[in-house]
């Protein structure tokens, strides 16, 4: 029997073992812990139902009682034990899509019931108030947990990054900066040098000068990097394979209604938190910002189990995860408003107004918690917070737009190269050696990074250095200008001639740029937690700083040129190279992720400067236009397509003139649609259909001849209901008739008890006619979040369209391989 594949069918699931007495499903009986993990890198997928998405309400399993009506003689006694909700009915299997319409309807019914009962007693009123308040309490807990974990990650990563270069004698738990803060012998000029902090060469051979000391420091740097990355990849591989990567493509897919069990579980949270610190500390070209969104969503998912309202409803849970994603970006960048906009623009599929307010609250609490922890000791939420004082001039929009063009070009280049490399990893033997790949990339990165001080430092510190607006008290190479003035007014220093330190820094930054551009392609997508925000910002910030210094020197030596004469007189502070670095960072991040509004808000929350919104907007918009002209997909959408996740993109237009009949199954030459009849099939008939097919659900019709539609029933609900009926009720045998009507059909007195399953039947499935244009069908699937839609002709059932059929059709119309729409 050929018929559609309803929803997204669980892959590699065992066949259903059946006999006359009933059947059990292996996955349904399996353990309910996260310990059944998935080896993604290579090998079989072994999925089980885990605590993260409980399929059964265990509280109800124990005290479940069935209704039966007296004796078991003849047709007078039939069983409708589903008057009470049955454990497991209405839940979903792994790698299935949720039914948004059904979930929202169930929540409305639950809310109506609570509201009606609240007038009956004081206790019911208290329950009603606590139910309304539970959402805000959950947001508070998510904000507190996400902020605390972000603070822990920041402090640990800072300490372990410095551990590669040396150790603090006054307390090994101090990082380099804190160690020298506590010293009484630190001078302002050499504030990063103090007797309490010793490099590895000083600790091992007693001095830090000379070639041997340099080689020893070099060796220790590479060794620590390899140890950190090896630990990270072994922990991910051994305990939580889902902890690798950034997590944002999968979170987008989960928020669109797909179920990936274990992806937001407790093991994933623990391992991702630990390995994120290790991966960032190893010096690999990756960031912690993307994975922090995954960490926050894990917090949200785990805390949902404390509240029945969210534990039992998949749609409500996804509202919580949208708010958790906002909290994740809030702590990653210290940008609560940017976090809310990021969740709205980039990751969320369904974002009602109530979720907007709750996201704002969760982001606020998370940022406040991180600020209380104060991980960097400077009362800032991020390492590269900066303030500029010089206003920008209209003519500077030209270099800002040039940075936008570069960001778009680099974004497109990166996406194409990274996807090509990841596809190669999936399709060749390379994917079978994740540990070796991580060690090789780490070794290459560390060996090339150590000689250059701008690649040796952590990427966040590099961005901080590039954003910095040089003042009198800055002693870095980037601020080595020739000071030939007598006095200054206020904070602003006039444009000055670049000294030898600036020229050296330019060469080193150019080399750092080449390393970052290429090594990030191979790093993103490895089997360690890896974010893309920081490496992208670093590439843009380097290009921006180089251009900014070039503009500054041009204005200094040629202030009489027409373009400068109106606004940049000699001795004035006209150009801020740090601002160019910031605009470049925004442009490159926009080119890779295609964010616009949230990106600009995150960047101005980082800098605290509202007057720089126009340059940021110009660069972000230009980079998006340029990148979109080359390829429509951002990096996250490209990875969703590469992995074959069933994600229906809400932003894309469907412009083809096809009809529902062109997409529905069965097609013209296919066997007829597999259906159930409303009152003429026995338990044995239904079990045979379930055994022979792998579909997620079946249409129910009046009779095979009339094909008049009655409703739709899910495979999982059927299996659970029949299994429970066989166990709990003596009269149910293989020849018992199953009926989905209100009243039982007339049968001979000697026939066995009948099984009434009307309560698991969806009496209002979505239907379209065979002549409905596909653009309307696609819109219905997007806006209502459907799993399937039935197709009728003159009121008779003709076929069915599933979400997977829609995705395959869209891929076919775009000349892509339709068979790639599968969970790979």
Secondary structure, 3 states (H helix, E strand, C coil): CCCCCCCCCCCCCCCCEEECCEEECHHHHCCCCCCCCCCCCCCCCCCCCCHHHCCCCHHHHHCCCCCCCCCCCHHHCEECHHHCCCCCCCCCCCCCECCHHHHHHHHHHHHHHHHHHCCCCHHHHHHHHHHHHHHHHHHHHHHHHHHHHHHHHHHHHHHHHHHCCEEECCCCCCCHHHHHHCCCCCCCCCCCCCCCEEEHHHHHHCCCCCHHHHHHHHHHHHHHHHHHHHHHHHHHHHHCHHHCECCHHHHHHHHCCECCCCCCCHHHHHHHHHHHHHHHHCCCCCECHHHHHHHHHHHHHHHHCCCHHHHCCHHHHHHHHHHHHHHHHHHHHCCHHHHHHHHHHHHCCCCCHHHHHHHHHHHHHHHHHHHHHCCCCCCCCCCCCCCCCCCCCHHHHHHHHHHHHHHHHHHHHHHHHHHHHHHHHHHCHHHHCHHHHHHHHHHHHHHHHHCCHHHHCCHHHHHHHHHCCCCCCCCCHHHCEECCCCCCCCCCCCCCEECHHHHHHHHHHHHHHHHHHHHHHHHCCCCCECECHHHHHHHHHHHHHHHHHHHHHHHHHCCCCHHHHCCCCCCCCCCCHHHHHHHHHHHHHHHHHCCCHHHHHHHHHHHCCHHHHHHHHHHHHHHHHHHHHHCCCCHHHHHHHHHCCCCCCCCCCCCCCCEHHHHCECCCCCCCCCEEECCCEEHHHHHHHHHHCCCCEEEEECCCCCCEEEEEEEHHHHHHHHHHHHHHCCCCCCCCEEECCCCCCCCCCCCCCEEECHHHCECCCCEEECCCEHHHHHHHHHHHCCCEEEEEECCEEEEEEEHHHHHHHHHHHCCCCHHHCCCC
